[in-house]
């Protein structure tokens, strides 16, 4: 077997990380495709910004809510099977989008089906892979996998915008479907569910660490619901989920969806606006990778405080940057881009420290669901405000203020009695407690 041969050349976990990175990259590009299609769909069908934003909101809600259930399914059926099913569903839904003629079809195909499928190939998958395959460099790997969101924008958005301008929006939808199909053979041939399946321990694990099969009780649905009940009883869960709600509102929901039409309102072309969003992705690739490295070495609460604070200030700057010089817009792109999803590695690390590695998939899934609820709320609200008042200024300023609020929330994580000792231990000692 090829996997058994490759494990002698290097630890197979790194190949799993590469495959996961590519799957997450494609998923990020597929999920963000509607931001490129807002204006073309307005022109093609006469639909309002609010109508199209509703479909994107559905997509974002299900993208998040599917996470904990996908994590439970992955634990029971295997990560590989769930990934294959998700890729097939994405390809089918995107292909059917090209023959739609009514808003409800956009809601069903891109909202429901693509939302559910891409939600199975999101941060929950990254958390499972990082915690299952790695002990050493776990947060670094989480940062690299999370950075795939930025790389997906970098690869997909300018290309899809160019296709939409040159050949129509259907060409962009077909390109998304084909990208999903290309990934299928890679997952079929090379993906392995667990290190023990090929006689390995996680990378950096000690020989004494138990790597035997884990018995999973119940069914995926009840496991996911039980995780939610456990989380709702935890003050730290509410702080993590609440801050991540704001994170989603200020990233995927607002900037990821509406930066392109907002830029076009100020005379910037669609391709140039998509390239701007891709440039944010370049800086995020750097910022999120560095965030993963820092999460192994620093207090994750203070990292989150800095990330949310800087993001809030950059969003407050954006309304002035769009109407000003390109230099001011570049300042926004750099500072906002560096922490676009840099919040994910420290949030995932805190979830693993608080709830344990065995539960991190489901628990982080619910925290990520809050992220996507925030994204969906901001997506629809910003679209409705744009339709009602004709601009995005109020949306950008409100998101900036919320980020400053989140900066204060995250400092309170782990402040309950008995939590501080675990969260403030050096990495080596904290890992020994897990």
Secondary structure, DSSP 8 states (H G I E B T S, - for coil): -HHHHHTTTS-HHHHHHHHHHHHHHHHHHHHHHHHHHHHHHHHHH---HHHHHHHHHHHHHHHHHHHHHHHHHHHHH-HHHHHHHHHHHHHHHHHHHTT--SHHHHIIIIIIIHHHHHHTTSHHHHHHHHHHHBSTTHHHHHHHHHTHHHHHHHHHHHHHHHHHHHH-HHHHHHHHHHHHHHHHHHHHHH--S-GGGGT---BT--TTS--S-----S-HHHHHHHHHHHHHT-HHHHHHHHHHHHHHIIIIITHHHHHHHHHHHTT--HHHHHHHHHHHHHHHHHHHHHHHHHHTTS-HHHHHHHHHHHHHHHHHHHHHHHTS-HHHHHHHHHHHHHTSSTHHHHHHHHHHHHH-GGGHHHHHHHHHHHHHHHHHHHHHHHHHHHHHHS-SHHHHHHHHHHHHHHHHHHTTTT-STTTHHHHTS-HHHHHHH-
